């Protein structure tokens, strides 16, 4: 707050009733990017009331930054850095589990990049969260909150354009379908085509998204969503540029170890449903299910070893391995939470009882051969197709299933206006099966947590 006094004449003293004018200045970022509610702790709460560090990137920040995929947002989150395609490093640990609306079921597990067109906000919970989510990275948890049908009619159409021959567009519309507003819907389409800074590499992405929400009762809503992803990355899968012992590049930044006909093709389909119900003023319940399936086809050249072909002491060529890989992944997850809010005297209790279940089946075929031409680091030739004959190559196979189940109980106590105590306990069961090797493994674990906020 800034006080500004009105000027007084030289021969007149200010009167006792003169009052300064008050001007309130509010930082735009604090107002626009401030999030007051998150469910990354399994209970709807202000991030300040969660006993771990929470950072939320909302739709306003995503729009202001013009972010197209999740890699555009990592710079906003301390401790998070992009690794390769869909993977990240979170506080020094590789992040191998990502959640959508609090459920397992990540359709971008390998070499396709998560798109933000269907995302309302991205929540980052820093530190171990085994009591809430079971097995996962100790660095933290990433949860994508998807866009839901809105109660107010709205929509937008956008044209995309930019450097590296970038073009595309998007459109979405949402709102009620009936006069009473008991049925709402959302539909959206996204397409983008752009070149990479790497030679002969580019990306083409299509996303179709739809949702329907129905009020089954005044305090009960069912939301169903369906999303289709189609992504083609010509000239990929990309690896880094070779460097010497001093960190100097052996090739230009645009150099590519792949041939122009290399690619990653990805197609994924996701559907999920969630039921939210307020049973009484003190008791609420939610249950959700998520199913996803994706196919990924990769044909690319993997860089193998550096070579000095002219014996001048400087590497000028790299050997390569051609790989033809196909992956199929299908997953199904369920989750349910019962939340009770009661008071005993001056203590407010928020009790959480919940459970989750997840099954994932994955299979793949991999052909690999090093009977392909080398690639020059100095003067690469991208005009030839070196895709080899694989008829005499013996492929490797993978076929596995992972099963995860867990139940948890948490008590959160509010002592007055400034103190919150949290304690929770979780039990998990794990079953893994490798159908190729004929091996399986089972285990169980108990996780607890305790925290305090002042």
Secondary structure by P-SEA (a helix, b strand, c coil): cbbbbbbbcccccccccbbbbbbbbbccccccccccccccccccccccccccbbbbbcaaaaaaaccccccccccccccccccccccccccccccccccccccccccccccbbbbcccccbbbbbccccccccccccccbbbbbbccccccccccbbbbbbbcccccccbbbbbbbcccccccccccbbbbbbbcccccccbbbbbbbbbbccccccccbbbbbbbbbbbbbbccccbbbbbbcccccccccccccccccccbbbbbbbbbbbbbbbccccccccccccccccbbbbbbcccccccccccccccccbbbbbbbbbbbbbbbcbbbbbbbbbbbcccbbbbbbbcbbbbbbbbbbbbbbbccbbbbbccccccccccccccccbbbbbbbbbbbbbbcbbbbbbbccccbbbbbbbbbbbbbbbbccccbbbbbccccccccccc
